[in-house]
């Protein structure tokens, strides 16, 4: 049973009375998947129906504890320095101090609740005798976050009425939101006012909704009932910071805003709508991962079954993991999935993303999710936008998540137009928000902290083979598919030849998995970023790990199919757990560690783990790049790898990738001929301290052999570093000042 199928059979309603909840859920049966090792007959584990409510209750209690923890951090930052008092008076607590104490006490009580829920779940689950990991699917639909969307009215043609009718749609995005509002910024006066002669003008505007709503401005906050017309002046945001906000009630599904010059009929408009969502269940998904004891295991097998990390899916077998090592594989494989057939052999040679294509065999997808650091408006990005637009026009719901800090103006125009003209496309540019009471360091972090999760997911409820997950290190960028830049005639495209951006070829890696359950779990991970708290950047994990009393079967790792687990990291929200993940992973190696990374400047605990591995006789090989010309701030990045190389080159085998004008960008860890960790994680401090990352653990000897062949190809284009590297001490000083940014 797939995750989406499961949700249709198992709906959970929150109730204050846990006993009542159990009674209701005793009527439902939960089918629980587990791995079927080789030499066993295929089977599934039937878990009593009362197990899922224990998992859900434990998850809900842990989520509340995480939210309390975030609130405590906010209050701690807000605590002001006490005012001076007279010597003979008693110091008075500030409001922030009182709130902090109250929240601290509340959190203590909540942690006791978590312990009680954990004990109850443990007691019930200990009765199970499964000797493989068991995945229990349930849900959580609590409203817990603050969400604020931004509507910027900049384009006259985009927002102009046609025959009096609104053309521009804006999609509500408020899953799990307890507090939701839309900030509206109008630039339709200043956009056509180069000499700033219309500063004093305003629009007359109206808003109606099909349910209760509020119109909030800097000095007013008015309530309206369903279908009541709100009238107000709407100023240009360049000239007047009126802070206009629309706050619809939860019951609202549609609103309309119309505006035009004072005293004239409306000329512009936008309709706010609730978009259809075929995967609402994935927004609410909770996976209980029941893990057998691993006392009988050691090494990488024991680590693979770790239950320490919150944002990690339960182990599962997949039919195959398909590698995409060559540059053009990235685009061609995605295109084949989206078109239902291979690209014509000469298509890419035309360098025209709008060249004729046959869409007649394109499969229907319910949803497509896209997440990349870079979605460039070059050949690759324009071509992908064309394919996404085609599917959205057919009814596919598309979500695109990109990093705001590295998006070019042409990229934003491409993606914003794509979203504006298609009601089935939603776009988020994820930018780090400075936390309430944040320090100067937090404000600096806003300039560079990034969303580095890289994946593309296609999902179909009716056709399992059309559920595909692409994961790896590549971006949507010409540098990942072409060796040289091309001079595009279209002015809207990023042109590296004409200097829009520097160009270098990145040799990187991706893989794809055709599997419905795995793709939907990764999609649920993606949605935790999409559904983050607007103000605090808080996100929820999709899983809760619960140990079982039984031991893991000795034959579990004999599976003929690869075993996989997807992992996500938001270091400033998960206590930098990715550092501990890497330390434990490296500490588990017995024979061999092989690493490929463009940047080799990891946090000290990881450097020490590499040293420990070498000291106990593990053969450790690292391939990295020293000359990073063409990369962002390449003048400093080319210095950044040298300190770690100089510390470790006599203990490890460290190779410099030397292919001319190519940066090796693959992020690969291979351990003991059976384990692979692949994804977006660079071995630099940014990935472990600042950036959102994702990756997959893959266990399987046959798959690891394929990866070793790819790794050895890298090695052929590399040289062993056998001497200390010379340092530039001016650059070293800069690296010391901005230590964690590199």
Secondary structure as UniProt FT lines:
FT   HELIX           3..9
FT   HELIX           18..25
FT   TURN            26..27
FT   STRAND          30..34
FT   TURN            38..39
FT   STRAND          45..47
FT   HELIX           50..78
FT   TURN            87..88
FT   HELIX           95..125
FT   TURN            126..127
FT   STRAND          134..139
FT   STRAND          145..153
FT   HELIX           156..159
FT   TURN            163..164
FT   STRAND          169..172
FT   TURN            175..176
FT   STRAND          177..186
FT   TURN            188..189
FT   HELIX           190..192
FT   TURN            194..195
FT   TURN            199..200
FT   STRAND          202..209
FT   STRAND          213..217
FT   TURN            218..219
FT   STRAND          220..224
FT   TURN            226..227
FT   STRAND          230..235
FT   TURN            237..239
FT   STRAND          244..248
FT   TURN            250..251
FT   STRAND          254..261
FT   TURN            262..263
FT   STRAND          268..274
FT   TURN            278..279
FT   HELIX           280..283
FT   STRAND          285..293
FT   TURN            295..296
FT   HELIX           299..304
FT   STRAND          316..318
FT   STRAND          322..324
FT   HELIX           327..339
FT   TURN            345..347
FT   HELIX           348..350
FT   TURN            353..354
FT   TURN            360..361
FT   STRAND          367..372
FT   HELIX           379..393
FT   TURN            394..395
FT   STRAND          397..403
FT   HELIX           404..406
FT   HELIX           409..420
FT   TURN            423..424
FT   STRAND          425..430
FT   TURN            436..437
FT   HELIX           440..445
FT   TURN            446..448
FT   STRAND          455..459
FT   HELIX           464..466
FT   STRAND          468..472
FT   HELIX           478..480
FT   TURN            491..492
FT   TURN            496..499
FT   STRAND          505..507
FT   STRAND          510..514
FT   HELIX           516..530
FT   TURN            534..536
FT   STRAND          543..551
FT   TURN            554..555
FT   HELIX           556..558
FT   STRAND          562..570
FT   TURN            571..576
FT   HELIX           577..587
FT   STRAND          592..596
FT   STRAND          600..601
FT   HELIX           604..615
FT   TURN            616..617
FT   STRAND          619..624
FT   TURN            629..630
FT   TURN            632..633
FT   HELIX           634..640
FT   HELIX           642..648
FT   TURN            649..651
FT   STRAND          653..657
FT   TURN            660..661
FT   STRAND          662..664
FT   STRAND          668..671
FT   TURN            672..674
FT   STRAND          675..679
FT   STRAND          683..684
FT   HELIX           685..689
FT   STRAND          692..699
FT   HELIX           701..716
FT   STRAND          718..720
FT   HELIX           729..737
FT   HELIX           739..741
//
